[in-house]
Amino acid sequence: MIRRRGEAAIAWLLLSLALAACDAGSPAGPVPAPAPVEQLPRGGSVVAGVFGEPATLDPYSPLASDLTYALATPVYRSLYRFDEQGAAVPDLVAELEPSGDVATLTLGEAKWSDGSAITSADVAATIARAAPPSGLSEIDSVLRRGPRRLVVTGDVEDWPETLARISYVLPRSSRELFSGPFKIASRTEGLEVVLRPNPAASAQPLLDKVTVRFTEGTDFLVALLQEGELDVAALPSSINLDQRLDELELAHGDALGWEQILIDLGGSDLSRTQREEVAEAVDKQAIEGGFVRGDGRATDTLAASPEDSGGRGPFTEIFRGKGEGAGATLQLAAPNGDDLIELIQRVVQVQLDSTGFDVELVNVDARTFYGEWGRDDVVDAAIRRVAGAPGAAADGAALRSLDALPLFQVETVMAWREGVGGIGVVPTLQGPLSKAHEWHVAPGGG
């Protein structure tokens, strides 16, 4: 971890230079309609780069992160799942019979990687483990009605969306079994996870191997793509990223969905008044106009959706602090290598300095920041990206306590080299690997 402290004037000069160099990004080109699977080439391998490294691969661990969910998507099936447009579609559930707070689920026939059946007992055990933000945590009771049938009860308004939000079904035993199109063949901490086809999956992936490499830094990911060290990359949205990728002749796609940038104050010792002063000092409109632009938009809620900015949240009001920020030291953390967040971090430093806070910038390598460096390590405030999902309710407690200050919705971006096809952008918790079973390479290309 690297710490640095900058004077407001120097930070503002850096921002002015960055603004002067920025041009409007060009839109991504049209994506051709996919060919039928039976006509696509099979075999080959792909190396995909992601930003950071998860602390755990268990989606129900307290250490689980957005990247954990992304890696779980190709190896575990869910009760429901989200498609590219954010619609909840059935996965393991063959029939859903909702009736108010009660729903009856009938599972389709599906197998674990060892050939054994996925049963209602596996689903019940998974629900027992689930915790927020999983939709399964909203289920209060489960009654099994045989090996493939369950009756669940909970205060749920939309059962499909609830059953799609982090609803990966895990085996009730402690054995390492997988149900998705891929299985985890190996993991090298600090480097990569290797996925191989799951022979028991009903639909086989087109590739023989997908290597998910942990990297940090937008520039590093783009350079690896350009050099051919990566075939696919999940990139953090950044200033003029479209234009940079176009100049390098790298194919790319993006979508505005549920991904957000927020200020996390959950581990802070700041008083309520100081938090209000932080919320009042941050000028999101100024940051949006200078850096976010067409790649996102300001939001006042943690439940922003693609259709609008998510409505008016508590941060549209003007807080009237009592000057408790004057002279107080505030450490503001951000992940190294995320160009957009690092620029936002510097602007926020300037804005807070003007209210009397003595702001110290803390930069943490992305693997640590989004991995083992959790909420308990937040020094005073951390600017981070979080993925969301349709139907996910805003955390009212976090908003009321000012534990989280929503800033922007931002686009989800994927880029890939020539010869790789089938890449889709899914801007939800499903993540960049949700369509990895459809990825393919031209003969001799992988």
N, C-alpha and C positions, 0 to 999 in steps of 0.2 A: 504494500500500500504506500502511495506517495502522497505527501501533504504539501500544499503550497498555499501561499497567502499573497494576494495581489492588491495593489492600491486601486481605488476606484477609477482614477484617471487613466491608468494603464489599461485596465479592463475595458473602459469605454473606447479607448483608442483602438484596441484590438477589434472591438465590435464594429467600429466605424469602417475599418479596413475590410472586414469581412463583408459588410453590407455593400461596400463599393464594388466588390468583386462578384457579387451575386447577380445572376441573370435568371429570368423566369425559366423553370424547367419545361421541357417539351413533353407532351403527352405520349404515353406508350402506344405503340401501334396496335392494330386490331389482332386479336388472337384467332387463328383459324379453327374451324370446327374439328373436333377430334375424330380420328378414323376409328372404325369398329375395332374392338380389341383383337378379334381373330385375324385382322389384317396387319397388325403391328408386329415388329420384330421382337423375338424373345431372346433372352440371354444377355450377357454383358454385365457390367458393373458401373456404378456411379458413386462419386465422392461428393457429399453435400456438406457445406459449411454452415454452422450456426453460431450465433453470437452468445458467448458464455458457456458455462457448463453447469448442469444441475447437481445439487448436493445429493440427490437420491433419484432412483428410477421408480420408486413406489408412489403412485399418484395419490395415495391416502396417507402418506407420511406428513407429519407437521413441517418437514423440510421441503415438501414438494413445491415446485415453482412452475411458471408457464412452460419452461423448457421440459420439465418432467412430463407435463401433459402432452406436449408435442411428441416426445419420444414414446409415450405410452400408446398413442393413437394407432400406429401401424402394427403393434404387437398384441393389443388387447381389444376385443370387441366390446361395444357398449350396448346398453338397453336401447337407447336411441342415439343419434349423432346429428351434427349439424352439417349441412352441405355448404357449397360455396356462397350461396345467397343467405345463409344463416337460417334456413328452414330446418326444423326438426324432422328427421326421417327415421323410420324403424331400422334397427340393426338386429339385435338378438330377439327383440319382441316381435312375435308373429301376429299377435292380436292384442289390442288394448281396449278394455271396456271401462271407460271412466263414468263415475256417477257421483258428482260432487266431490267430497273429501275422500272417496273410496275409488280405487281402480283395481281391476283384475287384469293381470298380465299373463299371457300365454307365450312361452318361449318356443322359438323354432328349433329344429334339430341342428345342433352345432357341437363341435368337438374341440377338446384341448389338443395340444401338440403331441401328446402321448396316445391319442386315439380315444380317450375316455370322454363321456358325454358332459357337456355343460348343463348343470341342473339348477333347479330352484334353490337348492341348498347353497350353491356357490353365490347366487344372487343375494340370498338372505344374509350370508356371512359378509358379503361386500357392503350391504346396506348398514350392517351393524358397525362397520369400521368408518363409514363415510362421515366427513365433517365439512363445514363450509370451506370453500365455495361450491362443493359438490351439491347438485340438486338432490341427490339421494339423502342428504342430511335433513331434508324437509319431510322425510317419511317418518312417521311416529311409530307405526307398528307394521309387522309383516306376518302373514299367515300363509304357510305353504299348503297347497291343495294338490299335492302330487309332485312328481319329479320335474314337471314343466309348467306348473301353474302356481301363481301367487296372488294373494289379495293384500294390497298395501293401503295404508291410511295416512293422510297428512293434510295440512292446511295448504292445499295446492290449487292455484287458479288454472294453470295450463300444464297438464300432465306430460304431453310430448316434450315441451321445452324443458321442463324440470328433469325428466328422465334422460335428456340429452346432455345435460351440463355435468361434465366429469363423472360419467356413470360407467367407467370401465369396470367390467366384471372380472374379478380376480379369483383364482382357485381357492376353495375353502381350506385346502391343505397347504402346507408350507413348501410344497414342491414348486420348482420353477417351471411353470407351464404357460403356454401362450395360445391365444385364440385368433389373432389377427392374421393377415396375409404374410407377415414376417414373424420371425422369432429372433431374440437376441442371441447371437452366436458368441460374442465376446465383448468385454468392455475394458478399455485401458484408461484408467483415471488420468485426467489431465490431457488426454489426447483424443479418444474416439470411442464410439460404439459401432459394432459391426452387426448388420442385420442380414439374415439369410431367409429364404422362403420357408414358410411353415408347411410341411408336407401334409398336415391334416386340415389345412384351410380349404374351405369350399371353393374359393376363387384364388387361383395362384397368381402371384405378381409376375410381371414381365421380365424383371431383372433377376439375375442370379445372386446379386450382392449389392447392398447399399451401405456405404461407410459414412457415418455421421461424425464429422470432425469438429472439435471444439476450438473456436478461434475467438479473437477479440479485435475489434476495430473495423469500422466500415472500410477504410482504405485498405486494410490488410485483406479483408474478404474480397474486395474488388480486384486487388493485385493477384491474389491466388487464382481467381477466375480467369483473369487475363493470361496468366502464365500457364494455365491448364492444370494446375495443382488441384483445383476444384472443378466440378462439373455443374454444380448447382449451389446457390447461396441464398440463405434467408437473411436479408439485409435490413438493418434499422433504417427507417426513413430518414432522409437527411437533405440538406440544402442542395438543390440542383442535381439530385441523384439521377433522375431520368436523363438529363443532359449528359452527365458523365458516362453513363452506361451506353447511351447512343453513340457517343464519340469513340468508345472502345468497341463498338459493334457487338455488344452483348445483349442478347434477347432478355426482356424483362416484362413483368406484369405487376400491377398493384391494385389494391382495393381499399376503400375506406370502410372500415367495419367497426369493431368494438375495441380496438387497441387504443390505449390512452397513455399520456404522460402526466404524472402527478407529483406533488410534493408530499412525501411521507414524513409525518411528524409523530408517528406512533411510538417511537422510542425516546421522544424528547422530554426534557424536564422544563420546557418553556411553560410559563403560566398561561392561563386562558387569555389574559389581556395581551401578552406577547404574541400568542398565536393569531389573535385578531389583527394585530399590527402587521404581522407577516402577510396575512390574507389581504389586508388593505393595500399594502405597499406593492404587491406584485401586479404589474400592469400587463395583463395577458394580451390585450389588443395590440400593444406596442411590439411585443415579442412575435405575435402572429403575423403582423405586417412585415416584419423584418426577416423572419426566419422560417416560419411554418408555411405561410402562403397557401398555395393550392394543394399542398401535401397534407392538409389537415385543417382544423379549426378550433377555436377556443370553446371550452365547455365549462359549465358550472355544476356538473353532476357526475357521479361515478357510474351512471347508467346511460351514457350517451349511446346513440344508435346511428346507423348510416343515414336514416331518413331525416334526422334533424340533430340539433346539438344537445338533445337530451333534456330540454326544458330548462327552467330557471331554478337553480339551486340556491343555497344560502349565501353563496359568494357573490351574488349580484348586489347584495346590500353593502352599504359602506359601513365598515366597522369603525368605531371611534375609540381608539386605544387611549391609554392614560400616560403614554410616554415611557412605559416600563422597558421598551427596547433600547432606549438611549444608553449607550455605554455597555450594553450586554454583548458578550461574545457568542456568535452563532456559527457553528460548523455546518457547512452545507456540502453534502457528499454527492458524487455522481460517478457513473461507470466510465473508466478510461475507454477511449476508442469510439464512443458514440458521439459523433460530431455535433448532432443537433442538441443533444442534452448538455454537452459541454458548453455550447454557446448559450443555451438557456441559463445554465448555471452562472455564467459570468454576468448576464444581464440582470438576473435576480440579485446577484451580489451588489451591483451598482444600485438597483432599486432599494434594497434593504439598507445599504450604507446611508442613503439619503434620509432614512428615518432614525438614524442613530445607532443601528446595530453595527457591531464590529465583526464583519463576516470573514471567516476563514474557509477557504475552499479545500475540500478533501476529495481526492480522486483515487478510486479503488479499481483494480483490474476487473474486467467484466466477469471473468469466471468466478471470482470470489464474490463480487457484488451481487450477482444473480444466483449464487450457489450457497456456500456455507456462511456467507456474511448476511445474516437475516435481519429481521426487524429489531431484534434485541441489540444489534450493533449500530443502529442508527444513532449517530452522534447527537445531532440536534434536528437535522432535516436531511432528507435524501430525495433527489429527483430521479425517478425511475419510470420505466415502461411497464405496463401491465396489459395482458390480454384479457378480453372479456368474452361474453357470450350472450346471445339473444335471451331475453327473459330473466337475465340475472338482475336481481333487485339491487339498488344502491344500498350500500352499508350505511343505514341511517345513523348508527352509533358513531361511525367514523366521521361522518359529516358534522354531527352535532358537537362532537368533542374537538373538531378540527384536527383529528389524527391524520386526515388526508385532505389535501387541497387539490381538486381536479384542475388541470391546466388545459390540455388539448387532446382531441381525437387526432390520430395520425394514421397514415396509410400503412398497410402491410405490404411488403415488397419481396418479390422473388426475382432472381436473375439466373441465367443459365447460358452455357456455352453452346456453340453450334453443334448439331448432331444429337442433342438431347431433346426429347419431346415428352409431352404429357404433363408438364409442370402446371399446376394450378395454384391459385392464391386463395386461401381460406382464412379470412380475417377474424377468426374466433379462437377459443381455447384449443380447438382441434389442431391448430398449428401447421407448420410448413410441410410436415411429412404425411399429412392426412391422405394425400393422393399418390404416395410413393409407389403403391402397387400398380399405378398406371404409367409410371415413368418408363421410358424406353430409350434405347440408343440405336442409331443407325448401324448397320452391319460394319464391323471393324472399328466402331467408334467408342467402344468401352471395354 
